């Protein structure tokens, strides 16, 4: 499947993956993340059950704090 991940085309062998599976395959391990799927905010507790399908627009944004 082909999706848009952080504004870049990405290809995966599966027809459908969850957000958690994509995060694991791309090594997103930061604690503070904001995830948007097709411009809708996805809660952390829904990462394991939210499917990402062909043509979806997924944004995984690392929050950075500091002073």
C-alpha positions in Angstrom: 0.0 0.0 0.0 1.1 3.6 -0.6 0.4 6.3 2.0 1.6 9.8 2.7 3.6 9.8 5.9 4.7 13.2 7.1 4.3 14.6 3.6 6.4 11.8 1.9 5.2 8.9 0.0 5.8 5.6 1.8 5.2 2.0 0.6 4.2 -1.0 2.8 3.8 -4.6 1.8 0.4 -4.9 3.7 -3.0 -3.7 2.4 -3.8 -2.2 5.8 -1.8 -1.5 9.0 -2.5 0.1 12.3 -0.9 3.3 13.4 1.1 1.3 16.0 2.5 -1.1 13.3 3.6 1.8 11.1 5.2 3.6 14.1 7.1 0.4 15.0 8.3 -0.2 11.4 9.5 3.4 11.1 11.0 3.4 14.6 9.0 6.2 16.1 9.8 5.8 19.8 9.5 9.3 21.2 7.1 9.6 24.2 5.5 12.8 23.1 3.9 12.4 19.7 0.9 14.0 18.0 -0.7 11.7 15.4 -3.2 12.9 12.7 -4.8 10.6 10.2 -6.5 12.4 7.3 -6.4 15.6 9.4 -8.2 14.0 12.4 -6.4 13.8 15.7 -5.9 10.2 16.9 -5.6 9.5 20.7 -2.7 7.4 21.9 -5.0 4.7 23.2 -6.4 4.3 19.7 -3.0 3.7 17.9 -3.4 -0.1 18.2 -6.9 -0.2 16.6 -6.8 2.6 14.1 -6.3 1.3 10.5 -4.3 3.1 7.9 -5.3 2.3 4.4 -4.1 2.9 0.8 -4.0 6.6 0.1 -4.3 7.8 3.7 -2.4 10.9 4.9 -0.7 10.1 8.2 1.3 12.7 10.2 3.4 11.6 13.2 4.8 14.7 14.8 7.4 14.7 17.6 6.8 17.4 20.2 9.9 19.1 21.4 10.1 21.0 24.7 12.8 23.2 26.1 13.5 26.7 27.1 
